[in-house]
Each structure stands twice: as C-alpha cells, then as structure tokens.
Amino acid sequence: MSDALFWHRLHFGFTVTYHYLFPQLTMGLAFLIVLFKWTAVRTGSALHGEAARFWARIFGVAFAMGVVTGIPMEFQFGTNWSRFSQFAGGVIGQTLAMEGMFAFFLESTFLGLFLYGEKRFGPRLHLASAVALWAGSWLSGYFIIATNAFMQSPVGHTLGPDGQLQLADFWAFVLNPWAVWQYLHNMTASVVTASFVVAGVGAFWSLSGRHRAHASLALRTGVLAGLVASCLLVFPTGDRHGKLLAEKQPATLAAMEGLFESKPDAELAIIGQPDVDHRTLENPVVVPGMLSFLVYGSFGSTVTGLDAIPRDRWPDNIELLYYAYHVMAGLGTLFIALMGLAGLQLWRGRLETSRPLLWALMLAMPFPYIATTAGWMTAEMGRQPWLVYGLMRTAAGTSPQVSAGDTLFTLIGFSGLYLVMGILFLYVVGREIAQGPGGAHGLIEGAEHAPLAGEAG
C-alpha cells in the first residue's frame, strides 16, 4: 500500500469520477432546457416556459458543483502527474485551455443570462441564450473528450528534440475520429442521464399527487428523450466505438469480452467470470459468432484475443475491466427496455396511472450514473498500462517527488470535503424538487398561474 503510483491513480480516479456526476447532468439538461424553451416560444405555453426555468435552476446548482470539483482535478495534472504534463502538455494543453477559457466562460455567462435575463430579453432572445448555454456546455464537453481521445489514440503530434510531444496538426488532433465517436457516445449518455432524472422527478410528483401538469410534462419529455437516446447509445455510437477499439486497442476489446484466444466465430459473452491465471472465462453464457459479427460484420471473421498480444501490453486489471464493461452494457440494455415500456404506456395514455412503472422510473434515477461511471472505468482501465497509448506508460507519468503519504493525505481531505458538498447538493436540489416549478422560486414572471392551471385541466 506504500506504492505511490497506486495512490496517484486512485486519487485522480476518485476526483474525476465524483466530478463527472455533475457535468453529465448539466450537458443533458442543457439540451432538454432548449426543447422546453423552444416549445414555450413556439406555442406560447406557460407550462413549458416554467419547466425551462425550473430545470435551469437545477442546472445552475449542478454546474456550480461541477466547477468546484473540476478545478482541483485540473491542478492534479501538475501536482500528481507532472511528468505526463511535461511530456504531453504541448498537445493536450491546447484543448484544456480552450475548454477553460472559451467554453467554460461561454457556458457560465449564458447560464446567468438565461436565469436572470428573461424580462429584459423577451422570449426569442431568451431562447437564444438557452441555445448558447447548450452550445457552450457541449463545446466544453468536446474539448475534454478530444483531450482524452488523444490519450486513447494519439494523432496530430510529433516528438520534439527534447523528447516531448509537440502539436503538428491541430485539425487532425481536434477532429480525431476517436474523439468524434467518443463524443457522440458521451453526449448521448448525458442525455440519457438527464432524461432519467427528468422522468424520475416527474414520476415522484405524479406518485405524490403534486404539480400534476409539470409531472405529466416531465414524464413525456423524459421518457421520449430517454428512449431515443438509449437506442442511440447502442447504435450507432456504441457500435462504432467498439469497432474503433478492435482497430486501435485490440487488447482492450479482448479483455472487455473475456476473449483469451483469437478465433473466428468469436462468441459474445453475456455473463461469465474471467480467470486470468488460467486464461479462460468461467461459467460463460455466450452468443456464438456474435462478437465477430458486431465487430467486423461477418460471423467468420477472426477477433484478436489476448493470446496474440504481449503480456506486458494487457490491461492491468482485466477482471475489473470486464465487469465494468458488462455493467455498462447490461444497464444500457435495461434502459431501452424500461423506457420502451414507459413509452408504450405513454402512447396508450396509461403511464400516469401505472404506479409500478412510475416507481420503477423514480428508483431508476441513479442507474445512468452507475452506467456512465462504469463506461468511463472501461475506457480508462482499457487504455492501461498506457497514459498516452503506445507512447507513455502510466508508471512513467507520475510526480516522483509526491509520496504515497502525501497523496493519501489529500485524498482523505478531498473525500471529506466532497461528502459535505454532496450532502449540500442533495439538500438544495431536493428542496427545489419538493417546491416544484410553482414553488417559492417559481413563477418568475408573476402572472403565469392562470394559464398553467388551464393547461393542467
């Protein structure tokens, strides 16, 4: 336990996982807020306008938490991973700076304008501020994804005479095919998270008999957006990303699937327990030939197994990688099933009276967070033992002067601080949900209660 590398990895893994609980909600909510506001402007619906304002308040709380938890994570590039920063900073510094200086300020500025500028702007300019908020949020996400994509599949760089990476082709770096498909997959997942939250809150209101008009709107919006996004998460975004793994990181794909032997007609493992020592998958439930078909479009195609890859290039923790991937894939399948059933009941006009399904939607709110966490664990553990794939090993990127004790001390401090912040976040958001869009902070324009009641009827 005195291994400094272990604590550096755990420290960054903890902070980035905790931090991402908030951006995945805000990025998805930004899209849904635009839908609410656009409908309000197009139809004159006071209900949709108030829904946009309510979810913008939730966005604001989550955005503030994302900023507070994201800043220490950025500093860790220098405190815990100084050799990595020195080696790759000439490349990834471009997108990290763009995210911080451009997208972040765009996002925060237009959030303020949306929250406090409706009376001054009028409906159309207020809609424009919502679109700008969405653009800033998603642009910020792209710069971060482009940074990670370079670590997964480095392009657009050259090795300088000092042994450090330099940016050779900016557009090749920014438009990395890995970044494009990883970004689409990630943004779709953020819409899934936000949709489940919106639908879950709508289910809570419906079950408790409160805010019925808003409950109905939240259920419709969350279920429909969640169903579409859950399907897109599997195809084409997840499908294409899997094909890139087979091309660029065959060891990662083999470990994710528990495929220890290269073979044609490679089976898709539904469940099983990988035994790395004996290089086998125990108690497997598989679909014969399906992995070959999904990766290459042909059942007879050979999929590379771990036997064809040098042992020192295998992912560090194959067992955890395998289970993280299957948790992500399994939950993604359940998301489609749940939202598909809810969509069917919505079409029949029975969703709001289907109490078991409403309970399922409400209790399902945490599961997209689990799925996205498992997905990022899959991506990051799959890249191991590399920090920059094929160019720099993880063990070579740490700060040699920062000891295991120093790292553990700050990790304990961060854990306590983040626990307090998490409780505060849940309290504030819970209070907003309990008050609802028409609570003490709702009806900002002051005269919308009568139209809202008319729509509810």
Secondary structure, 3 states (H helix, E strand, C coil): CCCHHHHHHHHHHHHHHHHHCCHHHHHHHHHHHHHHHHHHHHHCCHHHHHHHHHHHHHHHHHHHHHHHHHHHHHHHHHHCCHHHHHHHHHHHHHHHHHHHHHHHHHHHHHHHHHHHCHHHHCHHHHHHHHHHHHHHHHHHHHHHHHHHHHHHCCCCEEECCCCCEEECCHHHHHCCHHHHHHHHHHHHHHHHHHHHHHHHHHHHHHHHCCCHHHHHHHHHHHHHHHHHHHHHHHHHHHHHHHHHHHHHCHHHHHHHHCCCCCEECCCEEEEEEEECCCCEEEEEEEECCHHHHHHHCCCCCEECCHHHCCHHHCCCCHHHHHHHHHHHHHHHHHHHHHHHHHHHHHHHCCHHHCHHHHHHHHHCCCHHHHHHHHHHHHHHHHHCCEEECCCEEHHHCCCCCCCHHHHHHHHHHHHHHHHHHHHHHHHHHHHHHHHCCCCCCCCCCCCCHHHHHHHHC
